[in-house]
Amino acid sequence: MGERGVPKYLQVKAALLTWIDDLEPGAALPSEVELAHDFAVSRVTMRRATTELILEGRLTRSQGKVTRVVGEKIRIPVMLGRGHTEQMRAGGYEVSREVLDHGVAAADRRVARELHVAPGAEVFALRRRVVAQGMPIGLETTYLARAADFAALGAQELAGSTYARLTGPLGVRLARTTERVETTPIPLEAAQALDASSEVTALVVHRVTVDADDRPVEYSHVLYRGDRITLSYTLGE
């Protein structure tokens, strides 16, 4: 493995890519020490090569330090009136939500600003873990302005679509959704909850949905593993 002028770690990275292309998604790689021995390079060089492939979404490393091949990313189309989970299901993915926490809470300044309510006003807060294709991919925190309409619901009902409840039993007409996306190093708590390496970059999606009277009815932020998902936006008619 020797191309003059090409850094050693890039040579190793190219060789790894050729190798993992023949492996099935989810296949576990040998340890870093074993890989360094097999490719006749230092462990530092191997770590740099695998880290780049993790950041590019070709490999993933769990909290248990097992490195695996990543398959095609889960594609989430973004549409009004349908949450990300519903869009993934429509795309043929097996998706579920696990309710981690829920209840009536006092809106902090950020939530109050997004929902156009006074700081300290009662809102319904809901935190869920999103699992797709058997893999934890995101942590979703949702705030709903109509706290009383959700406060009596149990965890099983809250695991379902908030949009379906808003537009169904509650008769809310949704007018538009605004999203903004940020990238961030994955926080330690989120990495543990999603069984992700600290090297993974997270996508944070902030979403505000407004009804036909121009009133915000829902504000959510979802932290996704950037090595697991990609967002798809369609502009125009």
C-alpha positions as CSV (number, residue, x, y, z in Angstrom):
1,M,0.0,0.0,0.0
2,G,2.2,2.9,-1.2
3,E,1.1,5.8,-3.3
4,R,3.8,8.5,-3.3
5,G,2.5,11.9,-2.0
6,V,-0.8,10.4,-0.6
7,P,-1.0,10.4,3.2
8,K,-0.9,7.0,4.7
9,Y,-4.3,7.3,6.5
10,L,-6.0,8.2,3.1
11,Q,-4.4,5.1,1.6
12,V,-5.7,3.0,4.4
13,K,-9.2,4.7,4.1
14,A,-9.4,3.9,0.4
15,A,-8.4,0.3,1.1
16,L,-11.0,0.0,3.9
17,L,-13.7,1.4,1.6
18,T,-12.9,-1.3,-1.0
19,W,-13.1,-3.9,1.7
20,I,-16.3,-2.9,3.4
21,D,-18.1,-2.5,0.1
22,D,-18.2,-6.3,0.0
23,L,-19.6,-6.6,3.5
24,E,-23.2,-6.6,4.6
25,P,-24.7,-3.7,6.5
26,G,-24.3,-4.3,10.2
27,A,-21.2,-6.5,9.8
28,A,-18.7,-6.0,12.6
29,L,-15.1,-5.1,11.8
30,P,-12.2,-6.6,13.7
31,S,-10.7,-4.5,16.5
32,E,-8.6,-1.4,15.7
33,V,-5.5,-3.3,16.8
34,E,-6.3,-6.2,14.5
35,L,-7.0,-3.9,11.6
36,A,-3.8,-2.0,12.1
37,H,-1.9,-5.3,12.1
38,D,-3.7,-6.6,9.0
39,F,-3.1,-3.4,7.1
40,A,0.5,-3.0,8.4
41,V,0.0,0.5,9.8
42,S,0.1,2.1,13.2
43,R,-3.0,2.2,15.4
44,V,-3.0,6.0,15.2
45,T,-3.2,5.8,11.3
46,M,-6.0,3.2,11.5
47,R,-7.9,5.3,14.0
48,R,-7.7,8.4,11.7
49,A,-8.9,6.4,8.7
50,T,-11.8,4.8,10.5
51,T,-12.8,8.0,12.2
52,E,-13.1,9.7,8.8
53,L,-15.3,6.9,7.6
54,I,-17.5,7.2,10.7
55,L,-17.9,11.0,10.1
56,E,-18.8,10.3,6.5
57,G,-21.5,7.7,7.6
58,R,-19.8,4.6,6.1
59,L,-19.0,3.1,9.5
60,T,-20.5,3.4,12.9
61,R,-19.0,2.7,16.4
62,S,-21.3,1.8,19.3
63,Q,-20.8,2.6,23.0
64,G,-19.3,-0.9,23.3
65,K,-16.6,0.2,20.8
66,V,-17.7,-2.2,18.1
67,T,-17.3,-0.8,14.6
68,R,-19.9,-1.8,12.0
69,V,-20.6,-1.3,8.4
70,V,-23.4,1.2,7.8
71,G,-26.0,0.5,5.1
72,E,-27.9,3.0,3.2
73,K,-29.1,5.9,5.3
74,I,-32.8,6.2,6.3
75,R,-34.3,8.9,4.0
76,I,-36.9,11.2,5.6
77,P,-39.0,13.3,3.3
78,V,-40.3,16.4,5.0
79,M,-44.0,17.2,4.5
80,L,-46.7,19.4,6.1
81,G,-48.9,17.5,8.5
82,R,-46.8,14.4,8.7
83,G,-44.1,13.9,11.2
84,H,-40.7,12.3,10.5
85,T,-41.8,9.0,11.9
86,E,-44.9,8.9,9.7
87,Q,-42.8,9.7,6.7
88,M,-40.3,6.9,7.5
89,R,-43.2,4.4,7.8
90,A,-44.6,5.6,4.4
91,G,-41.1,4.9,3.0
92,G,-41.3,1.3,4.1
93,Y,-39.2,1.5,7.2
94,E,-40.1,-0.2,10.5
95,V,-40.3,2.6,13.0
96,S,-41.4,2.9,16.6
97,R,-41.3,5.4,19.4
98,E,-40.5,4.7,23.0
99,V,-41.9,7.3,25.5
100,L,-39.2,8.3,27.9
101,D,-41.0,11.1,29.8
102,H,-44.2,13.1,29.5
103,G,-46.3,15.5,31.5
104,V,-47.5,19.1,31.8
105,A,-44.6,21.5,32.2
106,A,-44.0,25.3,32.5
107,A,-42.7,26.7,29.2
108,D,-39.2,28.1,29.4
109,R,-38.2,31.1,27.4
110,R,-37.3,29.2,24.2
111,V,-40.5,27.1,24.2
112,A,-42.6,30.1,25.1
113,R,-41.1,32.0,22.1
114,E,-41.7,29.2,19.7
115,L,-45.3,28.5,20.8
116,H,-46.2,32.2,21.3
117,V,-47.2,31.8,24.9
118,A,-46.0,33.5,28.1
119,P,-43.0,32.1,29.9
120,G,-44.2,29.8,32.6
121,A,-47.4,28.9,30.7
122,E,-48.6,25.3,30.9
123,V,-47.6,23.2,27.9
124,F,-47.5,19.4,27.4
125,A,-43.9,18.1,27.1
126,L,-43.2,14.7,25.6
127,R,-39.8,13.0,25.2
128,R,-39.5,9.9,23.0
129,R,-36.7,7.7,21.5
130,V,-37.1,6.9,17.8
131,V,-36.1,3.4,16.6
132,A,-36.0,2.6,12.9
133,Q,-35.1,-0.8,11.4
134,G,-34.3,-2.0,14.9
135,M,-31.7,0.8,15.5
136,P,-32.1,3.8,17.8
137,I,-31.7,6.8,15.6
138,G,-33.1,9.8,17.4
139,L,-34.3,11.6,20.6
140,E,-37.5,13.6,20.1
141,T,-38.7,16.3,22.5
142,T,-42.2,17.8,21.7
143,Y,-44.0,20.7,23.3
144,L,-47.7,21.1,22.6
145,A,-49.6,24.3,23.3
146,R,-52.9,22.5,24.1
147,A,-51.6,20.8,27.3
148,A,-55.1,19.7,28.6
149,D,-55.8,17.8,25.4
150,F,-52.8,15.5,25.9
151,A,-52.3,15.4,29.7
152,A,-54.7,12.5,30.3
153,L,-53.1,10.2,27.6
154,G,-51.1,7.2,28.6
155,A,-47.7,6.2,27.2
156,Q,-49.1,3.8,24.6
157,E,-51.3,6.6,23.1
158,L,-48.4,9.1,23.3
159,A,-46.2,6.8,21.3
160,G,-48.4,7.5,18.3
161,S,-48.6,10.5,16.0
162,T,-49.3,13.8,17.6
163,Y,-50.3,15.1,14.2
164,A,-52.9,12.4,13.8
165,R,-54.4,13.4,17.2
166,L,-54.3,17.1,16.4
167,T,-56.0,16.8,13.0
168,G,-58.3,13.9,14.0
169,P,-60.0,14.0,17.4
170,L,-59.0,17.6,18.0
171,G,-60.0,18.9,14.6
172,V,-57.0,21.2,14.1
173,R,-56.3,22.4,10.6
174,L,-52.6,22.7,10.0
175,A,-51.4,25.4,7.8
176,R,-47.6,25.2,7.6
177,T,-44.5,23.8,9.2
178,T,-41.1,25.5,9.5
179,E,-37.9,23.5,10.1
180,R,-34.4,24.5,10.8
181,V,-31.5,22.0,10.9
182,E,-28.3,22.3,12.9
183,T,-25.3,20.0,13.3
184,T,-23.6,19.4,16.6
185,P,-21.2,16.9,18.3
186,I,-23.5,14.4,19.9
187,P,-23.9,15.0,23.6
188,L,-22.8,12.3,26.0
189,E,-26.3,11.6,27.3
190,A,-27.7,11.3,23.7
191,A,-24.8,9.1,22.6
192,Q,-25.6,6.7,25.5
193,A,-29.3,6.7,24.8
194,L,-28.7,6.0,21.1
195,D,-25.8,3.6,21.5
196,A,-23.6,5.9,19.4
197,S,-19.9,6.7,19.5
198,S,-18.9,10.2,20.7
199,E,-17.4,10.7,17.2
200,V,-20.8,10.8,15.6
201,T,-22.1,14.1,14.4
202,A,-25.8,14.8,15.3
203,L,-28.4,16.5,13.3
204,V,-30.8,18.6,15.4
205,V,-34.1,19.4,13.7
206,H,-36.2,22.2,15.2
207,R,-39.8,22.1,13.9
208,V,-42.8,24.5,14.5
209,T,-46.2,23.7,13.2
210,V,-48.9,26.4,12.8
211,D,-52.6,26.1,12.5
212,A,-55.0,27.8,10.0
213,D,-55.3,30.7,12.5
214,D,-51.6,31.2,12.5
215,R,-51.2,29.9,16.0
216,P,-48.3,27.6,16.8
217,V,-49.6,24.3,18.0
218,E,-46.5,22.2,18.3
219,Y,-42.8,22.8,18.7
220,S,-40.3,20.0,18.6
221,H,-36.6,19.3,18.4
222,V,-35.2,16.0,17.3
223,L,-31.6,14.9,17.7
224,Y,-30.8,12.4,15.1
225,R,-27.7,10.3,14.6
226,G,-26.1,11.8,11.5
227,D,-24.7,8.4,10.5
228,R,-28.2,6.9,10.3
229,I,-30.5,9.4,8.6
230,T,-30.7,12.0,5.8
231,L,-33.4,14.6,5.4
232,S,-35.0,15.3,2.0
233,Y,-36.7,18.6,1.2
234,T,-38.8,19.3,-1.9
235,L,-39.1,23.0,-3.0
236,G,-41.7,24.4,-5.3
237,E,-45.0,23.0,-6.5
